[in-house]
Amino acid sequence: MIEPETGGEKPVSPASSLEEEGFAFDERYAEAFFHVRHQVLGVSLRPFSAWHRTVLEYVNSPVMLGSHPSPADLRFAVEVCRRGFPDMPLAPSGLWGRLCAESTARRDLARAARRPDLHDAGVKAFFRYIDDYVSLPKVTFGGRKGNTGTSGGQVPDIDSTLMDVAIYRYYTGCPRPEPWDIPLGELSWMATAMAKTQGGDLHVVSTEEEAMLRRLKAKLKEGEK
């Protein structure tokens, strides 16, 4: 039996050295890697990825524009997010395929008309799903702020998701499909870390730093009164 130590100095966790090195934990980083399972309209969704974002933005889906999606919009978004790269929902082919698609659309519309609360619940569940995976690093890039990963929002002619995919593939040499299926927040954080280790001119602003700056601004305002 190990006897408890008495007297002397209290034990110190080795993790305390991280604080001494100036490490500031970023809640956005943790949120990007910790997830729960999601189901919408009875369908299990894959982790929200770079591919899902690209497809939904390509079709101007309301779920990416901040507006309330119709039953058809929600159904399409669910069909996108149940798939992985490079699959995407296609127009139904053949008589049977069209009949099935029309039947599903009518059923969704009827359910939304009869129980709008159920449709609203589905929309909220889908938005929670996106929010669970879209936790991007906030960076200063070349002295300017952004929140879109390695691009820092400063490269308007190259999509930020494509840039993260390209950086990940460049530094890992992974097969083409892999980065497209990585959860969006995880991909952005890893691409940012890769760019930073290779001398990229960027700094990740942590949630602790933001809180400290808010407290400092509040004190300055109090001093001006």
C-alpha positions in Angstrom: 0.0 0.0 0.0 1.3 3.4 -1.0 1.3 5.8 1.9 0.3 9.4 1.2 3.1 11.9 1.3 3.0 14.3 4.2 4.7 17.6 4.5 7.1 19.1 1.9 6.0 20.9 -1.3 2.6 20.1 -2.9 2.8 18.1 -6.1 2.5 20.2 -9.3 0.9 18.9 -12.5 3.4 18.6 -15.4 0.7 20.3 -17.5 1.4 23.6 -15.6 4.5 24.0 -17.8 2.2 24.8 -20.7 1.1 27.9 -18.9 4.7 28.9 -18.3 5.4 28.6 -22.1 2.6 31.1 -22.8 0.0 28.5 -23.9 -3.5 29.9 -24.1 -6.2 27.3 -24.5 -8.7 28.1 -27.3 -12.2 26.9 -26.8 -12.8 27.0 -30.6 -10.0 24.5 -31.0 -11.7 22.0 -28.6 -15.1 22.6 -30.2 -13.7 21.8 -33.6 -12.6 18.3 -32.5 -15.4 17.2 -30.0 -18.7 16.2 -31.6 -21.9 14.4 -31.1 -23.9 12.2 -33.5 -26.6 14.0 -35.5 -29.9 12.8 -37.1 -32.2 15.1 -39.1 -35.5 13.8 -40.7 -34.6 10.4 -39.4 -31.3 10.3 -41.4 -27.9 9.9 -39.8 -25.5 12.7 -41.0 -21.8 12.4 -41.7 -19.5 15.0 -40.1 -20.0 18.3 -41.8 -17.1 18.5 -44.1 -15.4 20.7 -46.7 -17.3 18.8 -49.4 -20.6 19.4 -47.8 -19.9 23.1 -47.5 -18.8 23.3 -51.1 -21.9 21.6 -52.5 -24.3 23.6 -50.4 -22.7 26.9 -51.3 -22.6 25.9 -55.0 -26.4 25.6 -55.0 -26.9 28.6 -52.8 -28.7 26.5 -50.2 -30.6 28.6 -47.7 -29.0 26.6 -44.8 -25.7 28.4 -45.8 -27.2 31.8 -46.4 -28.8 32.1 -42.9 -32.4 32.0 -44.2 -35.2 29.6 -43.2 -35.1 26.6 -45.6 -38.2 25.1 -47.1 -39.0 21.4 -46.7 -37.4 20.7 -50.1 -34.3 22.8 -49.1 -33.9 20.9 -45.9 -34.4 17.5 -47.5 -31.7 18.4 -50.1 -29.2 19.5 -47.4 -29.8 16.3 -45.5 -29.2 14.3 -48.7 -25.9 16.1 -49.3 -24.7 15.6 -45.7 -25.5 11.9 -45.6 -22.9 11.4 -48.4 -19.1 11.7 -48.7 -16.8 13.1 -51.4 -17.4 13.0 -54.3 -21.0 11.9 -54.1 -23.9 14.4 -54.3 -27.7 14.1 -54.8 -28.6 13.7 -58.4 -31.9 14.2 -60.2 -33.9 11.0 -60.0 -33.7 8.9 -63.2 -36.4 6.6 -64.5 -40.1 6.6 -63.8 -39.7 4.8 -60.4 -37.0 7.2 -59.2 -39.1 10.3 -60.1 -42.2 8.9 -58.5 -40.3 8.2 -55.3 -38.8 11.7 -55.3 -42.2 13.3 -55.9 -43.7 11.2 -53.1 -41.0 12.2 -50.6 -41.5 15.9 -51.6 -45.3 15.7 -51.2 -44.9 14.0 -47.8 -42.4 16.6 -46.6 -44.7 19.5 -47.7 -47.8 17.9 -46.1 -45.9 17.3 -42.8 -44.7 20.9 -42.7 -48.2 22.2 -43.4 -49.8 20.0 -40.8 -47.1 20.3 -38.2 -44.9 23.4 -38.8 -43.3 22.8 -35.4 -41.8 19.6 -36.7 -40.3 21.3 -39.7 -38.9 24.0 -37.5 -37.5 21.4 -35.2 -35.8 19.7 -38.2 -34.3 23.1 -39.3 -33.0 23.8 -35.8 -31.5 20.3 -35.6 -29.7 20.9 -38.9 -28.4 24.2 -37.8 -27.1 22.6 -34.5 -25.4 20.0 -36.7 -23.5 22.7 -38.7 -22.7 24.6 -35.6 -21.1 21.5 -34.0 -18.6 21.2 -36.8 -17.9 24.8 -37.9 -15.6 26.1 -35.3 -12.8 27.8 -37.2 -9.6 29.4 -35.9 -9.6 33.2 -35.6 -6.3 34.4 -37.1 -4.3 37.5 -37.8 -2.9 37.1 -41.3 -0.2 39.6 -42.3 -1.4 41.8 -39.4 -5.1 41.6 -40.4 -7.8 39.7 -38.7 -9.9 36.9 -40.2 -11.8 33.8 -39.2 -11.6 31.5 -42.2 -8.6 29.4 -41.4 -5.2 29.8 -43.2 -6.5 32.4 -45.6 -7.6 34.7 -42.8 -10.2 36.0 -45.2 -7.5 37.8 -47.2 -7.5 35.8 -50.4 -10.8 36.6 -52.1 -9.8 34.9 -55.4 -9.3 31.5 -53.7 -12.0 29.9 -51.6 -10.9 29.4 -48.0 -12.1 25.8 -47.9 -10.2 25.0 -51.1 -7.1 26.6 -49.6 -7.3 24.5 -46.4 -7.8 21.3 -48.6 -4.8 22.2 -50.7 -2.5 22.9 -47.7 -3.5 19.7 -46.0 -2.8 17.7 -49.2 0.4 19.5 -49.9 1.9 18.8 -46.4 0.5 15.3 -45.9 0.6 13.8 -49.4 -2.7 12.2 -48.6 -5.1 10.8 -51.3 -7.4 13.3 -53.0 -10.7 12.3 -51.2 -9.3 12.4 -47.6 -9.3 16.2 -46.8 -12.7 16.7 -48.4 -14.3 14.3 -45.9 -12.5 15.7 -42.8 -14.8 17.7 -40.5 -14.6 21.3 -41.6 -13.4 22.8 -38.3 -10.7 20.1 -37.8 -9.5 20.6 -41.4 -9.1 24.4 -40.9 -7.3 24.0 -37.6 -4.9 21.4 -39.0 -4.2 23.4 -42.2 -3.6 26.5 -40.0 -1.1 24.6 -37.8 0.7 23.2 -40.9 1.0 26.7 -42.5 2.2 28.1 -39.2 4.9 25.4 -38.7 6.2 26.2 -42.2 6.7 29.9 -41.4 3.3 31.3 -42.4 2.7 34.9 -41.3 -0.3 34.2 -39.1 -1.2 34.2 -35.4 -4.1 32.3 -33.9 -6.1 34.5 -31.5 -7.4 32.3 -28.7 -10.6 32.8 -26.8 -8.5 33.5 -23.7 -6.7 36.3 -25.5 -10.0 37.8 -26.7 -11.4 37.7 -23.1 -8.2 39.4 -21.9 -8.6 42.1 -24.5 -12.2 42.7 -23.6 -11.3 43.1 -19.9 -8.5 45.5 -20.9 -10.9 47.6 -23.1 -13.4 47.7 -20.2 -10.8 49.0 -17.8 -9.7 51.6 -20.3 -13.3 52.8 -20.7 -13.7 52.9 -16.9 -10.5 55.1 -16.7 -11.9 57.5 -19.3 -14.9 58.3 -17.2 
